[in-house]
Amino acid sequence: MNLLGVHHVAFVVADLDAGVQLWSEGFGFEEAGRVENDDLSAIFLASGDVLVELIALKDENAVESRLGDRRAVLDHVAFSVDGLEDVLERLEALGIELAGGIRMSRTSRTVFTDATTTDDVTLQFVEHRQGD
């Protein structure tokens, strides 16, 4: 498995606007992208080589389950990789299970680990498509 570096660190937040304000005004991050789907809204923020993802869950039960009375919690750490198939083989050899299958976007292929098989930490592995 060839890890190229940390791609991003993701946090689930209770208030997306407040999270963006903290990271942008407080730490100088700038918006680098958005994701919107049925389950969540996410904003990627960048500063230099550092990329942070803030995630707001849309289901109130999921919010309560993940955050409790906290305003934010670390959700996952994502690694850039060269060759997702190699990653999948290595994870399988280690007995690490996936949380779902390969997810594809316009620019990447990615997998998430089942946190119960990676010491209660969710890991994401991101392979960028050629030219991206």
N, C-alpha and C positions, 0 to 999 in steps of 0.2 A: 504494500500500500504506500503510495507516494503522496504524503500530505504537503501541500504547497504553502500552507499558512492558515491562519484564522481568517475566515471569510467575514463573519459577523457574529455579534453577540445579541441575543434577543431577550426582551423583557415583556411579560404581560403586565399591562398597566390598567389601573382603574379608570383613568381619565386620559385619553389620548392627547387632547389639547394641552393639558397641564404637563404631560410628559414631553411633548414637543417643545413647549416653552422652556422647561428646565434644560433640555439638551441643547437647544438652539441659543437661547439667550444666556443661559448659565455657562455652557461649555463651548459655545461657538460652532456647533454642528449645523450643517445645512441639509435641507431635504434632498434626497437622492432618488426617491421613488416611492410609489404607493402600491398596495395590494388591497383589493376589495373582493370578498366573496361572501357566501351565505353565512359563514361562521365567524368571520373576523374582519376587522379593518387593521391594516398595518402600514406604518410609515418607516422607511429606511432613512437614516440620517448619517451623514458622512463628515469627517474632519480628518484631513490628510489621508492616511492609509487606514483609518479606523472607521468601521461601518457598524452602526447600531440599528436594530430593528425594534420598534415599539409596536406591540400587538394589543388591540382592544377586542375582547371577545364579545360577541353579540348576545349570547345566551346568559341570562342572569344567574342561572344555577351553575354554569361553568365558571363564571366570574367569582362567585362565592366559594366554589370548591378550590379554585386555584389561588385566589388572593386572601380569602378570609377577611381580616380587617386591615390588611396591608394595602399600600397604594401601588406597589410594584413588586414583581418577583422575577428572578432569573428564569427564563423558559428553556433556552438551549444555547449551545455553542455550535457554530457552523464552521466547517473546515473546507477550504478549496482543495480539490483533489484532481489528479491527472489519471483518469481511468477508473470510472465507477465500477466496472466489472471486477477489477482487482480489489476494490474496497469490499464489494459484496462477498467475494471469495474469502477474504480475510475475516470479515465479520462472522460468516458462517463457521469457519474453522475455529473461531473463538467462542462459538455458542451464543453469539449476540443476535437477537431477533430484531426485526424491523417493525416499526409502527406503520403499517401499510406498505405499499410497494413503491416502485420508482415513480416519482412525480416529475412531469415534464412541463417546462414553460418554453416560451419563445427563445430564451437565451441559455437555459440550463436543464440539466437532469439532476435530481436530488433524492436522497433517502434520509429518513429519520430513524434512529434506533428506538426500541422499546426501552424506556428508562429502567424498567425492572431488571434488564439484562446488562445495563451499563452503570452499575452502582448508583442508581436513582438519579442519573443525569441524562437528559436527552441530548444526543449528539446528532448533528446534521452533516451530511457530506454532499458537497456541491461540485458538479463537473460542468464547466462552461462549455458551450458548443463552440465549434470552430468559428473564428471571426468575431466572437463576442468578448 
